Amino acid sequence: MWQFPKWTHDWRVRVLVPVVLINLAAFGGLYWLMYHYAIENLINTHKFGALIVLDQLQLDLHDLEVAHNADALQQRLGEQANARKLLAINVYDAAGTPIASSHGVATEREVAQVRVVMMKPEHPTLWLTEGDNVTSLFGVRPLPNDAQCSSCHEQAGPTLGAIQVGIDMTEAVAAAKQRVRRNFAMAGAAWLALLALMFWAGGIVIGRPLAKMQKSIASTGLERNESRGHDLDALAHRVHDSLWGLISAQRQRDEDIAKHMARAEQLASLGQLAAGLTHEIKNPLAGVAAAVELLRDEDANGAYHEVYDQILSEVRRVTGTVDSLLRLGKPQPPQRADVDLARVAREVTSLFGARLRRQGITLDVEIPDDVPVLQLDSSLMVQLLMNLLTNAMQATERGGAINVIVAPFPLRDGVCVAVSDTGRGIAPADLERIFDPFFTTKEEGTGLGLPICKQIVEQHGGTIRIESERDKGTRVLVLFPGVNAAQENERNGHVAVG
């Protein structure tokens, strides 16, 4: 399908073309009116002068007409024509036949004009204009049949003839046309200057705000690929898309805030629940554990030692769950001190090395020597790494691998910890919920490990992110900034994105 050229979308072209066309039409109409007004005014001026000439000629030639001196009349007409710079002075009889002419013989056109007047002698003066190559004005006045003329003229008509005056207006009309053209040329120049000034002002009043709007839209990152800064339609679409994108982003932020608020309320409820569980569960469990240990010690033959050990293991597992719940619901502020995260990572991975080898899982550890010392809680770092390694071990089958990397930031103002595995991965639908308390895909899991990890990381002003692909593995990335950046994040209410 045929489309308009791109330059036609420019708002300046869209404004300029109609304005120019309307102004040209207006100038054309105004030129026509002024031209005809100037010519009409010029003709009326010459008519007024010709009337005076006719009056004077009628009085001046009366004696010659009465004397019937044709030669003297012919001479007088020539003198009057030259003196008054007239094109022609002609005298006709009642039949419209030329009697005398200032230029010798009246032309056929001049005779035809007079005969038109003689047919309607009631007109005092008839004006006719010719305008081919020469513009001429002719005035024809009938000569009345006075009483003193009846002795010589027997006809009883109202007129005895007519007198005709011709004025050459060629130079005057040409001068009038030149004046009109000159005036319109000056007006056109002024109009062009005004048009240029108008569009210059439009560039300031309209163009600059549009440019700022274009720049603002581009800064949002929501701008469409096509970029025509002077296309108002395209700009309107980009503004619409940008506003809609901003509204969508704001809605998403509102949803995220609502989720964080819900999680905060959930954690507050967990804190109250954990406080109650501390007294209602831990104390009885401590008594049960003490009683089981006493029974095991009294079993001299050791017949039930295995049963007692299993009971104690389950009691300790329940006690650990309650402790985790208490820690998640009512977190204690970290006890910061200088911690070498590389050393902590080596110790924790060495503890897991034997277990992983028994399960046929390869452990790769990459820790350089230039890892900076950060202000961290050492016990919380141990718990963090143990939880991450435990999750990786539980997700990885025999023959798989786990990789642990501890590396400094490029400017040594933080530390990055990455734990990746080649396990079964996490489903995309579950990635959004892995940090929710009690959410787990494990049969024996409590769903508190990753929420506690997130809490530990956020308490230190860091961020945690999980990337996973089904049946290919999972990668957990933890970033701990330096102490200044961490404190700034905590003051700003930093929230990590999982």
C-alpha positions as CSV (number, residue, x, y, z in Angstrom):
1,M,0.0,0.0,0.0
2,W,1.3,3.5,-0.9
3,Q,2.2,5.6,2.1
4,F,3.0,9.3,2.5
5,P,6.7,10.2,2.7
6,K,8.2,10.4,6.1
7,W,8.8,14.1,5.8
8,T,5.0,14.7,5.6
9,H,4.7,13.5,9.3
10,D,6.8,16.5,10.4
11,W,4.5,18.8,12.5
12,R,6.3,21.8,10.9
13,V,5.4,20.7,7.4
14,R,1.8,19.9,8.5
15,V,1.5,23.4,9.9
16,L,3.5,25.2,7.2
17,V,1.7,23.8,4.2
18,P,-1.9,24.8,5.2
19,V,-0.7,28.2,6.5
20,V,1.1,28.9,3.2
21,L,-1.8,27.7,1.0
22,I,-4.3,29.7,3.0
23,N,-2.1,32.8,2.9
24,L,-1.5,32.4,-0.8
25,A,-5.2,32.1,-1.5
26,A,-5.8,35.2,0.7
27,F,-3.0,37.1,-1.0
28,G,-4.4,36.1,-4.4
29,G,-7.8,37.3,-3.6
30,L,-6.5,40.5,-2.0
31,Y,-4.2,41.1,-5.0
32,W,-7.2,40.8,-7.3
33,L,-9.3,43.1,-5.2
34,M,-6.6,45.7,-4.9
35,Y,-5.7,45.5,-8.6
36,H,-9.3,46.1,-9.7
37,Y,-9.7,48.8,-7.0
38,A,-6.6,50.6,-8.3
39,I,-7.7,50.4,-11.9
40,E,-11.2,51.4,-11.1
41,N,-10.0,54.3,-9.0
42,L,-7.7,55.3,-11.9
43,I,-10.5,55.2,-14.4
44,N,-12.8,57.2,-12.2
45,T,-10.1,59.8,-11.8
46,H,-9.7,60.1,-15.5
47,K,-13.4,60.2,-16.0
48,F,-13.6,63.2,-13.7
49,G,-10.9,64.9,-15.7
50,A,-12.6,64.0,-19.0
51,L,-15.9,65.5,-17.8
52,I,-14.2,68.8,-17.3
53,V,-12.5,68.5,-20.7
54,L,-15.9,67.8,-22.4
55,D,-17.5,70.7,-20.6
56,Q,-14.8,73.0,-21.8
57,L,-14.8,71.6,-25.3
58,Q,-18.5,71.9,-25.6
59,L,-18.3,75.6,-24.8
60,D,-15.2,76.3,-26.8
61,L,-16.4,74.6,-30.0
62,H,-19.9,76.0,-29.9
63,D,-19.1,79.1,-32.0
64,L,-17.4,77.0,-34.7
65,E,-20.3,74.6,-34.9
66,V,-22.7,77.5,-35.4
67,A,-20.5,79.0,-38.1
68,H,-20.3,75.6,-39.9
69,N,-16.6,76.0,-40.4
70,A,-15.4,72.4,-40.8
71,D,-11.7,73.3,-41.5
72,A,-11.4,75.6,-38.4
73,L,-13.2,72.9,-36.3
74,Q,-10.7,70.3,-37.5
75,Q,-7.8,72.5,-36.7
76,R,-9.2,73.5,-33.3
77,L,-9.7,69.8,-32.4
78,G,-6.1,69.0,-33.2
79,E,-4.9,71.9,-31.1
80,Q,-7.0,70.9,-28.1
81,A,-5.9,67.3,-28.4
82,N,-2.3,68.2,-28.4
83,A,-2.7,70.7,-25.6
84,R,-4.6,68.4,-23.3
85,K,-2.6,65.3,-24.4
86,L,-5.7,63.5,-25.5
87,L,-5.8,60.4,-27.6
88,A,-8.6,61.8,-29.8
89,I,-11.4,64.4,-30.1
90,N,-14.1,63.6,-32.6
91,V,-17.4,65.4,-33.5
92,Y,-20.3,63.5,-35.1
93,D,-23.6,64.5,-36.6
94,A,-27.0,63.1,-35.6
95,A,-26.6,60.0,-37.8
96,G,-23.2,59.2,-36.1
97,T,-21.2,60.2,-39.1
98,P,-17.8,61.8,-38.2
99,I,-17.7,65.5,-39.0
100,A,-14.2,66.3,-37.7
101,S,-11.4,64.5,-35.9
102,S,-8.2,65.6,-34.1
103,H,-6.3,62.8,-35.8
104,G,-7.8,63.2,-39.2
105,V,-10.2,60.3,-39.5
106,A,-12.1,58.6,-36.7
107,T,-11.6,54.9,-36.4
108,E,-14.3,52.3,-36.9
109,R,-14.3,51.4,-33.2
110,E,-14.7,55.0,-32.2
111,V,-17.6,55.4,-34.7
112,A,-19.2,52.2,-33.4
113,Q,-19.1,53.6,-29.8
114,V,-20.7,56.8,-30.8
115,R,-23.5,55.1,-32.6
116,V,-24.3,53.1,-29.5
117,V,-24.7,56.4,-27.7
118,M,-26.9,57.9,-30.4
119,M,-29.3,55.0,-30.1
120,K,-29.8,55.9,-26.4
121,P,-29.3,59.6,-26.3
122,E,-30.8,59.9,-22.8
123,H,-27.4,59.0,-21.3
124,P,-25.5,62.3,-20.7
125,T,-22.1,60.7,-21.0
126,L,-21.2,57.1,-21.9
127,W,-17.8,55.8,-20.9
128,L,-16.1,52.9,-22.7
129,T,-12.8,51.3,-22.0
130,E,-10.5,49.4,-24.4
131,G,-7.7,47.4,-23.0
132,D,-5.8,45.2,-25.5
133,N,-2.2,46.3,-25.9
134,V,-3.3,49.9,-25.4
135,T,-5.7,50.9,-22.6
136,S,-8.0,53.7,-23.7
137,L,-10.9,55.6,-22.1
138,F,-13.6,57.1,-24.4
139,G,-16.3,59.5,-23.3
140,V,-19.2,60.2,-25.6
141,R,-21.6,63.1,-24.9
142,P,-24.6,63.9,-27.1
143,L,-25.0,67.5,-28.3
144,P,-28.5,68.8,-27.6
145,N,-30.7,70.3,-30.4
146,D,-30.9,73.9,-29.1
147,A,-33.5,76.4,-30.4
148,Q,-30.9,78.5,-32.1
149,C,-29.9,75.4,-34.2
150,S,-33.4,74.8,-35.6
151,S,-32.9,77.4,-38.4
152,C,-30.1,75.3,-39.9
153,H,-31.2,71.8,-38.9
154,E,-34.7,70.7,-39.7
155,Q,-34.7,67.4,-37.8
156,A,-36.7,67.6,-34.7
157,G,-34.7,65.0,-32.7
158,P,-33.3,65.8,-29.2
159,T,-29.7,65.7,-30.4
160,L,-27.7,67.2,-33.3
161,G,-24.7,64.9,-32.9
162,A,-22.1,63.9,-30.3
163,I,-18.6,64.9,-29.2
164,Q,-16.1,62.1,-28.3
165,V,-13.0,62.3,-26.1
166,G,-10.4,59.5,-26.0
167,I,-7.8,59.3,-23.3
168,D,-4.7,57.1,-23.5
169,M,-4.4,55.3,-20.1
170,T,-1.7,52.8,-21.1
171,E,1.1,54.4,-19.0
172,A,-1.1,55.2,-16.1
173,V,-2.5,51.6,-16.0
174,A,1.0,50.2,-16.3
175,A,2.2,52.5,-13.4
176,A,-0.8,51.4,-11.3
177,K,-0.1,47.8,-12.0
178,Q,3.6,48.3,-11.0
179,R,2.6,50.1,-7.8
180,V,0.3,47.2,-6.9
181,R,3.0,44.6,-7.6
182,R,5.5,46.6,-5.7
183,N,3.2,47.0,-2.7
184,F,2.4,43.3,-2.8
185,A,6.1,42.4,-3.1
186,M,6.8,44.4,0.0
187,A,3.8,42.8,1.7
188,G,5.0,39.4,0.6
189,A,8.5,40.0,2.0
190,A,6.9,41.2,5.3
191,W,4.7,38.1,5.3
192,L,7.7,35.8,4.7
193,A,9.5,37.5,7.5
194,L,6.5,37.2,9.7
195,L,6.1,33.5,8.7
196,A,9.8,32.8,9.5
197,L,9.4,34.6,12.9
198,M,6.3,32.6,13.6
199,F,8.0,29.3,12.9
200,W,11.1,30.4,14.9
201,A,8.8,31.2,17.8
202,G,7.0,27.9,17.2
203,G,10.3,26.1,17.4
204,I,10.8,27.7,20.8
205,V,7.3,27.4,22.1
206,I,6.5,24.0,20.6
207,G,9.8,22.5,19.4
208,R,11.7,22.8,22.6
209,P,9.0,21.3,24.8
210,L,8.6,18.5,22.3
211,A,12.4,17.9,22.3
212,K,12.4,17.7,26.1
213,M,9.4,15.4,26.0
214,Q,11.2,13.2,23.4
215,K,14.3,13.1,25.7
216,S,12.2,12.3,28.7
217,I,10.5,9.4,26.9
218,A,13.9,8.1,25.7
219,S,15.2,8.2,29.2
220,T,12.4,5.9,30.4
221,G,13.6,3.1,28.1
222,L,10.0,2.7,26.8
223,E,10.5,4.5,23.5
224,R,9.5,2.7,20.4
225,N,12.1,1.8,17.8
226,E,11.1,4.4,15.2
227,S,12.1,7.8,16.3
228,R,10.7,10.9,14.5
229,G,11.1,13.7,16.9
230,H,8.9,16.1,14.8
231,D,6.1,13.6,14.1
232,L,3.4,14.6,16.5
233,D,1.4,11.4,15.8
234,A,4.4,9.2,16.5
235,L,5.2,11.3,19.6
236,A,1.6,10.9,20.8
237,H,1.9,7.1,20.4
238,R,5.3,7.1,22.3
239,V,3.8,9.2,25.1
240,H,0.9,6.8,25.3
241,D,3.2,3.8,25.3
242,S,5.5,5.4,27.9
243,L,2.6,6.4,30.2
244,W,1.1,3.0,29.9
245,G,4.6,1.4,30.6
246,L,5.0,3.6,33.6
247,I,1.6,2.8,34.9
248,S,2.3,-0.9,34.4
249,A,5.6,-0.6,36.1
250,Q,3.9,1.3,39.0
251,R,1.3,-1.4,39.3
252,Q,4.1,-4.0,39.4
253,R,5.8,-2.1,42.1
254,D,2.6,-1.8,44.0
255,E,2.1,-5.6,43.7
256,D,5.7,-6.1,44.9
257,I,5.2,-3.8,47.8
258,A,2.0,-5.6,48.7
259,K,3.9,-8.9,48.6
260,H,6.6,-7.6,50.9
261,M,4.0,-6.1,53.2
262,A,2.2,-9.5,53.3
263,R,5.5,-11.2,54.0
264,A,6.3,-8.7,56.8
265,E,3.0,-9.4,58.3
266,Q,3.6,-13.1,58.0
267,L,6.9,-12.8,59.6
268,A,5.4,-10.8,62.4
269,S,2.8,-13.5,63.0
270,L,5.6,-16.1,62.9
271,G,7.5,-14.1,65.5
272,Q,4.5,-14.2,67.9
273,L,4.0,-17.9,67.1
274,A,7.7,-18.7,67.6
275,A,7.7,-16.9,71.0
276,G,4.8,-19.1,72.1
277,L,6.5,-22.3,70.7
278,T,9.6,-21.6,72.6
279,H,7.8,-22.2,75.9
280,E,5.2,-24.6,74.7
281,I,7.4,-26.9,72.7
282,K,11.0,-26.5,73.5
283,N,10.7,-26.9,77.2
284,P,8.8,-30.2,77.0
285,L,11.2,-31.4,74.3
286,A,14.1,-30.6,76.5
287,G,12.5,-32.8,79.2
288,V,11.8,-35.6,76.7
289,A,15.4,-35.5,75.5
290,A,16.8,-35.6,79.1
291,A,14.5,-38.6,79.9
292,V,15.6,-40.5,76.8
293,E,19.2,-39.9,77.5
294,L,18.7,-41.2,81.1
295,L,16.9,-44.3,79.8
296,R,19.7,-44.9,77.3
297,D,22.3,-44.6,80.0
298,E,20.4,-47.1,82.2
299,D,20.2,-49.6,79.3
300,A,23.3,-51.6,80.3
301,N,22.9,-54.2,77.6
302,G,22.5,-51.5,74.9
303,A,19.6,-53.4,73.4
304,Y,17.6,-50.1,72.8
305,H,20.5,-47.7,72.2
306,E,19.5,-47.4,68.5
307,V,15.9,-46.6,69.4
308,Y,17.0,-44.0,71.9
309,D,19.4,-42.4,69.4
310,Q,16.7,-42.2,66.8
311,I,14.3,-40.6,69.3
312,L,17.0,-38.1,70.3
313,S,17.7,-37.3,66.7
314,E,14.0,-36.5,66.0
315,V,13.8,-34.4,69.1
316,R,16.8,-32.4,68.1
317,R,15.4,-32.0,64.6
318,V,12.1,-30.6,66.0
319,T,14.1,-28.4,68.3
320,G,16.2,-27.1,65.3
321,T,13.0,-26.4,63.4
322,V,11.6,-24.4,66.4
323,D,14.9,-22.5,66.6
324,S,14.8,-21.7,62.9
325,L,11.2,-20.5,63.2
326,L,12.1,-18.3,66.2
327,R,15.1,-16.9,64.3
328,L,12.9,-16.1,61.2
329,G,10.1,-14.6,63.2
330,K,12.3,-12.6,65.6
331,P,15.7,-12.1,64.0
332,Q,18.5,-10.8,66.2
333,P,20.8,-8.1,64.9
334,P,24.0,-9.6,63.5
335,Q,27.1,-9.4,65.7
336,R,29.5,-7.8,63.2
337,A,33.2,-8.4,63.4
338,D,36.0,-8.8,60.9
339,V,35.3,-12.0,59.1
340,D,37.4,-13.7,56.4
341,L,34.6,-15.2,54.3
342,A,37.1,-17.2,52.3
343,R,38.2,-19.0,55.5
344,V,34.6,-19.6,56.6
345,A,33.8,-21.0,53.1
346,R,36.8,-23.4,53.2
347,E,35.8,-24.7,56.7
348,V,32.2,-25.3,55.7
349,T,33.0,-27.0,52.4
350,S,35.6,-29.2,54.2
351,L,32.8,-30.4,56.5
352,F,30.6,-31.3,53.5
353,G,33.4,-32.9,51.5
354,A,33.2,-36.3,53.1
355,R,29.4,-36.5,52.9
356,L,29.4,-35.5,49.3
357,R,32.0,-38.0,48.4
358,R,30.0,-40.8,50.0
359,Q,27.0,-39.8,47.9
360,G,29.1,-39.7,44.7
361,I,28.9,-35.9,44.2
362,T,31.9,-33.9,43.1
363,L,32.7,-30.7,45.0
364,D,34.7,-27.9,43.3
365,V,35.8,-25.0,45.4
366,E,37.3,-21.8,43.9
367,I,38.5,-19.3,46.4
368,P,41.3,-16.9,45.6
369,D,43.7,-15.5,48.2
370,D,42.7,-11.8,47.8
371,V,39.2,-12.0,49.3
372,P,38.7,-8.9,51.4
373,V,37.7,-9.0,55.1
374,L,34.2,-7.7,55.7
375,Q,32.2,-6.8,58.8
376,L,29.9,-9.8,59.1
377,D,28.4,-12.2,61.7
378,S,30.6,-15.3,61.5
379,S,28.0,-17.7,62.9
380,L,25.3,-16.4,60.5
381,M,27.7,-16.9,57.6
382,V,28.3,-20.5,58.6
383,Q,24.6,-21.1,58.8
384,L,24.1,-19.4,55.4
385,L,26.7,-21.6,53.6
386,M,25.5,-24.7,55.3
387,N,21.9,-24.1,54.2
388,L,22.9,-23.4,50.6
389,L,25.2,-26.5,50.5
390,T,22.5,-28.6,52.1
391,N,19.9,-27.5,49.5
392,A,22.4,-28.2,46.7
393,M,23.3,-31.6,48.0
394,Q,19.6,-32.6,48.4
395,A,18.9,-31.5,44.8
396,T,21.9,-33.3,43.2
397,E,21.9,-37.0,42.4
398,R,24.9,-39.3,42.3
399,G,27.3,-38.4,39.6
400,G,26.5,-34.7,39.8
401,A,28.6,-31.8,40.9
402,I,28.5,-28.8,43.2
403,N,30.6,-25.7,42.7
404,V,31.4,-23.1,45.3
405,I,33.0,-19.8,44.3
406,V,34.1,-16.9,46.6
407,A,35.4,-13.9,44.7
408,P,36.0,-10.2,45.5
409,F,34.3,-7.3,43.7
410,P,36.4,-5.6,41.0
411,L,37.3,-2.8,43.4
412,R,37.6,-5.1,46.4
413,D,34.6,-3.3,48.1
414,G,32.6,-6.5,48.5
415,V,32.5,-10.3,48.1
416,C,30.5,-12.5,45.8
417,V,29.5,-16.0,46.9
418,A,28.1,-18.4,44.3
419,V,26.8,-22.0,45.0
420,S,25.7,-23.9,41.9
421,D,24.7,-27.5,41.3
422,T,23.8,-29.8,38.5
423,G,20.7,-31.1,40.2
424,R,17.0,-31.3,39.1
425,G,16.5,-27.5,39.2
426,I,13.5,-25.5,40.2
427,A,10.3,-25.1,38.2
428,P,9.7,-21.6,36.8
429,A,6.4,-21.4,38.7
430,D,8.2,-22.2,42.0
431,L,11.0,-19.6,41.6
432,E,8.7,-16.8,42.7
433,R,7.8,-18.6,45.9
434,I,11.1,-20.1,47.1
435,F,11.7,-17.4,49.7
436,D,8.2,-17.7,51.1
437,P,8.2,-19.3,54.6
438,F,7.1,-23.0,54.7
439,F,7.1,-23.3,50.9
440,T,9.0,-26.4,49.9
441,T,9.1,-29.0,47.2
442,K,10.9,-31.5,49.4
443,E,9.1,-34.3,51.2
444,E,10.9,-33.7,54.5
445,G,11.6,-30.0,54.1
446,T,10.3,-27.3,56.4
447,G,10.4,-24.4,53.9
448,L,12.5,-22.3,56.3
449,G,16.0,-22.7,54.9
450,L,15.9,-20.2,52.0
451,P,13.8,-17.6,53.9
452,I,16.4,-17.7,56.6
453,C,19.2,-17.3,54.1
454,K,17.4,-14.3,52.5
455,Q,17.0,-12.8,56.0
456,I,20.7,-13.3,56.8
457,V,21.8,-11.7,53.6
458,E,19.5,-8.7,53.9
459,Q,20.6,-8.2,57.5
460,H,24.1,-7.6,56.2
461,G,22.9,-5.2,53.4
462,G,23.5,-7.8,50.7
463,T,21.4,-9.3,47.9
464,I,20.6,-12.9,47.0
465,R,19.4,-14.1,43.6
466,I,18.6,-17.6,42.4
467,E,18.8,-18.8,38.8
468,S,17.6,-22.2,37.8
469,E,16.7,-24.3,34.8
470,R,14.7,-27.5,35.0
471,D,16.8,-30.7,34.9
472,K,20.0,-28.6,34.4
473,G,20.7,-27.2,37.8
474,T,20.5,-24.2,40.1
475,R,22.8,-21.3,40.8
476,V,22.6,-19.1,44.0
477,L,24.4,-15.8,43.8
478,V,25.0,-13.8,47.1
479,L,26.5,-10.4,47.1
480,F,27.9,-8.8,50.2
481,P,29.0,-5.1,49.8
482,G,31.6,-3.4,51.9
483,V,30.6,-2.1,55.3
484,N,29.8,1.5,54.0
485,A,27.6,0.3,51.1
486,A,25.9,-2.2,53.4
487,Q,25.1,0.4,56.0
488,E,23.7,2.7,53.3
489,N,21.5,-0.1,52.0
490,E,20.2,-0.7,55.5
491,R,19.4,3.0,56.0
492,N,17.5,3.1,52.7
493,G,15.4,0.1,53.6
494,H,17.1,-2.1,51.0
495,V,15.1,-5.1,49.9
496,A,16.8,-7.9,48.0
497,V,15.1,-9.4,44.9
498,G,15.0,-13.2,44.9
